[in-house]
Amino acid sequence: MSLLKAKAMAKINLTLDVTGRRDDGYHDIESVMQSVTLGDIVSLSAFDGGSDITVSCFGRSCGEENTAYMAAREFMRISGKKLSVRIEIEKQIPQAAGLGGGSADAAAVLVMLDEVYGPVDRGELYRAALNVGADVPFCISGGTALVKGIGGSVTQLEPAGEHHVVIVKSGEKHSTGRMYSMIDNMEDSSTCFTRNFIREYGSVGFLSAAKYSGNIFSRLYAGYESSTEKMHSFSPVMVSLSGAGPCIYGIFDSERAARACFEYYKFRDEEAYICKTCPHGVVLL
């Protein structure tokens, strides 16, 4: 029997551009993604033999549609192992928030199983990750990375360093599929946040590149400007939307400013989190 535990880190999108719609209906993106220390705790026990998988979260059993379940099934497929796997998830990352919580959990399962029953071929591991979800390959590697296509192209960048982050879940969003459909129907959805960010990041670093941050999906939220106006008043180096929303975030080079921003939102009973950027997607505990 193998017993493992890991912290699965959330991600934020420093940039996000939709570069096209593929023939299979999926969309290509270009994005700079960043891991943050807001994370779920994923516990896993595995036994040789059998092929049953159980996942529990918030004390409730989860079905085959759960990303952690799918990750365990994918690992058995690529490794050829027959395993009985038990997974328990302590959620801290808000769900349906654009922070990759489900993807982070799946990445943790793949990393833990590979730690004990691998190593499997790295390319196979990443292809299995992509079968589970578009953000799972990035969540395996974590840190600061350029992500292209439907999520399978992950290029590590120089680490952004440690910065304070305040995340606020502001409202609700449509399904991700509906959000991409709305992008398709926009009169002009061409943006180049990622290319501009990468150019500046490579020459003068993160703080200077921050002014090029941006997310095409922010244009779909009528109240986006008003929801970020107060966060700007705390002088962050960057404010943007993560994923397809609805979470907005600010990155600060001052802990005091980040703490003041966080306290402002918490005082108003808004769903807010404070954390830091970090260089890993999954940390074994």
Secondary structure, 3 states (H helix, E strand, C coil): CEEEEEEEEEEEEEEEEEEEECCCCCEEEEEEEEEEEEEEEEEEEEEECCCCEEEEECCEEECCCCHHHHHHHHHHHHHCCCEEEEEEEECCCCCCCCCCHHHHHHHHHHHHHHHHHCCCCHHHHHHHHHHHCCCHHHHHHCCEEEEEECCCEEEECCCCCCCEEEEEECCCCCCHHHHHHHHHCCCCCCCCHHHHHHHHHHHHCHHHHHHHCEEHHHHHCCCHHHHHHHHHCCCCCEEEECCCCCEEEEEECCHHHHHHHHHHHHHCCCCEEEEEECCCCEEEC
